[in-house]
């Protein structure tokens, strides 16, 4: 049965951090296409976008697979 990102039993881990939202969205799409649930948390200051990060979280059990997918995407460019 597929897991839901709001499941309280998930232990989330940051696998990517950036100041550019579009980069996080691209990676999120790649991971979701592979069945990995993702959550983007935007910690940027709403007045000063130069401050803060945008973080991409996945369930701890999917970290290795997610990193492999990200690495493969970078080397395919």
C-alpha positions as CSV (number, residue, x, y, z in Angstrom):
1,X,0.0,0.0,0.0
2,X,1.4,3.4,-0.9
3,X,2.5,5.6,1.9
4,X,1.2,9.1,2.4
5,X,3.6,12.0,3.2
6,X,1.5,13.2,6.1
7,X,1.8,9.8,7.8
8,X,3.0,10.5,11.4
9,X,5.2,7.4,11.4
10,X,7.5,8.8,8.7
11,X,10.9,10.0,9.8
12,X,11.8,12.7,7.4
13,X,15.3,13.7,6.3
14,X,16.6,16.6,4.2
15,X,18.3,15.4,1.0
16,X,18.5,18.7,-0.9
17,X,18.8,22.4,0.0
18,X,18.8,25.4,-2.3
19,X,17.8,29.1,-2.5
20,X,16.0,28.5,-5.8
21,X,12.5,27.0,-5.6
22,X,12.4,25.8,-9.2
23,X,15.4,23.5,-8.5
24,X,13.6,21.9,-5.5
25,X,10.5,21.5,-7.6
26,X,12.4,19.7,-10.4
27,X,14.0,17.3,-8.0
28,X,10.7,16.7,-6.3
29,X,9.1,15.8,-9.6
30,X,11.9,13.4,-10.4
31,X,11.5,11.6,-7.1
32,X,7.7,11.5,-7.2
33,X,7.9,9.9,-10.6
34,X,9.9,7.1,-9.0
35,X,7.3,6.7,-6.2
36,X,9.2,8.5,-3.5
37,X,7.1,10.9,-1.4
38,X,8.6,14.4,-1.0
39,X,7.9,17.5,0.9
40,X,9.3,21.0,0.2
41,X,9.8,23.3,3.2
42,X,10.4,26.9,2.3
43,X,12.4,28.5,5.1
44,X,13.1,31.7,3.1
45,X,12.2,35.0,4.6
46,X,9.1,36.3,2.8
47,X,10.5,39.8,2.6
48,X,14.1,39.0,1.8
49,X,14.4,35.9,-0.4
50,X,18.2,36.0,-0.1
51,X,17.8,34.8,3.5
52,X,17.0,31.2,4.2
53,X,16.8,27.9,2.4
54,X,14.3,25.7,0.6
55,X,14.7,22.1,1.8
56,X,13.5,18.9,0.2
57,X,12.6,16.1,2.6
58,X,12.0,12.4,1.9
59,X,11.3,9.5,4.3
60,X,14.5,8.3,5.9
61,X,14.0,4.8,4.4
62,X,14.1,6.4,0.9
63,X,17.2,8.6,1.3
64,X,19.6,6.3,-0.5
65,X,17.3,5.7,-3.4
66,X,16.5,9.4,-3.7
67,X,20.2,10.4,-3.7
68,X,20.9,7.8,-6.4
69,X,18.1,9.2,-8.5
70,X,19.4,12.8,-8.0
71,X,23.0,11.7,-8.9
72,X,21.8,9.9,-12.0
73,X,19.9,13.0,-13.1
74,X,22.9,15.2,-12.7
75,X,25.2,12.9,-14.7
76,X,22.6,12.6,-17.5
77,X,22.7,16.3,-18.2
